[in-house]
């Protein structure tokens, strides 16, 4: 997915549910830091993961948003891309992430503004790694080839994520993924 497609999906979603602020998580959030990166997990992705802010005001739209803009919707069939509205707690972001965001102003067709909110790059990577999928490890590898990532910051932010005891295995896998990626490049 390109940055232009991602922006269009953010605007479509905001218009549908009436959101003025939309948090973008997942691989498409990288477009805020590096437009149209040649990372497979970004290019080949057909969806953008979003959370309307404040979430509590939009929970009632969850199923409707999926029906209208989600996977296998008419919108998806027509455009080949779709919006995945996530619940507030789905993205596992580090403590204090709200204070480190990047915001971009987009406009609806009516001219009304919508603010796209993106986690700090380290926060985004932590959230992706806590999904514990090989593609998220590949995402970190790809991002590191484009943007300077501080390993210590990444590890500290990973440590700050509140996880229930039964989910600690997610952090263990993420920690191992960081070690694998950083040791391959010879970087500390």
N, C-alpha and C positions, 0 to 999 in steps of 0.2 A: 504494500500500500504506500502511496506517495503522501507527502505532507499535505498536498492540496486535497486529496481524497479524505484524509483524516480530518482536516478542517471542515470539509463539507459535512461529514458525519456528525461532528460535534454540533454544528449549526442545526442540522436536521433534528438531532436529538433534543437540543435546547428548545427549538420551536415546538416540537411535539408535546413536551411535558411542561413547557413554560419556565424552564430553568434559566437563571441569569448567570449562574456559576456552575461549571462542570469540571470535575476532577478527572484527569486523564491518567490512567495507569496502564501497565502492560507495555508491550514493545513499541506501540505507536506514540507513547509519551516521549520517546527519544527524538522525535521531530522537533521538539522545542529546543533541543540542544545541538542537533546536527540534522539539517534538512536533507531528506532523501538519502539516508545512509545505505551503503550496499551491504547490508547485513541480511542474510537469508530470512531470519525470523521476523524482520520488519517488512521486507519486500514481499515475501510470500504470504504474509498474514492477510486474511480477508476481513478481520474484525478489529474494532476499536473498543477497548474496555473503558467505561465511563461510570462515574458516580455523581449524581446531581448533588449540589450543596445548597443548603444543609439537607442531608439525606432524609431526615425525619419528615420534611415537608413533601417528599416525593415518593415515599415508600408505596403509596397507593397506585403509582404509575408503573410499578415494576413489571407486572404481567402484560399490561397494555403496551409498554415500550417494546417488549420482546415480540409481541404479536405484530406490531407495526414495522419495527426496524430490525428485529433480531434475525438469527439464523433461520433460514427456510421461509422467511416472510416474503410477501410480494416484493418488498423493497430489495431484499437480498437477491431474489430471482431476477429482478430487473437490472440491478446495478453490479451484482457480483461481490458486494461488500456489505457488511452489516454492523450494527451497534450491539454490544453486549453491556446492558446496564447491570452493574454489580451492586450487591448490597454493601452497606457501609463497612462491615468488618471483613469482607472478602479479601481486600488488599491488606496485607500485613505490613504496615509501614512503621518505621522506627519512631520512638518517642520524640516529640517536638517537630515532626515533619511539617506541620502547618506553618511554622516560622521560617521555613527554608524554601518555599515554593517559588516557582517562576510563573508569572501570569501573562497571558496574551489576550488582547481584545480582538474579538471577531464580531462580525455583524450579521444579523438576520436579514432576510430580504427586505423587511420593513424598515431597516436602518437601526433597529434597536440593538444595543450591545449585548454580547454574551462574553463572559470571561472564562477562558480556558485556563485551568489551573494544573500545573505539572509539578510532581514531586522533584526535589533536588535529585541530581543524577545518582548520587550514592544511595539515597532513599529508594529510588526507583529500582536500582540493582538489587538491593536487599529484598524488596518486595517480590521481584521476579525470582530470585534464588530460593525464597521460601516456598515457592510453588513446587520445588524439587523435581524439575523435569530436565532432561538432557538439553532441550532447546534453550532453557534459561541459562545453563552453563555456556552454551554456544553464544548466547546473547551477550553475556559478560565478556567473553573472549572478543567478540566483534566490537563491542563498545570500547574496550581497552585499545583496540587498534586505531580508534578514531579520536578518543578523548582521554586525557590524563585522569586516571582513577587512583585515589590514594587508598592503599590496602588497609592501613590502620583505621582510617575513617570508616571504610566499609565494614571492617570487623567490629568496630565500636558500635556502629549503628545496628548491625545485626544483633549484637548483644543486648541492645536496648529494646528490642521488640518483645512485647508481652505475649507470651505463648502459654497455653495451659500445659501442664506437665505431660499429658499424653501426646502433645504435638512437638515436644522438644527434639524429636528425631528430625524434624524439618530443619532446625537450626544446625544440627550435627551434619546433615547432608550439605547444607549451604556453606558451612565452614570448610568442609572438605573440598567443595567446588572452588572456593576462593583459593585455597592452598594449591590445588591442581593448576589453576589458571596462572597464578602469579609465579609458581615454581617453573612452569614451562618457559616462561619468558626470561627467566633469570632475574626478575625484579624482586625486591624485598617484599 
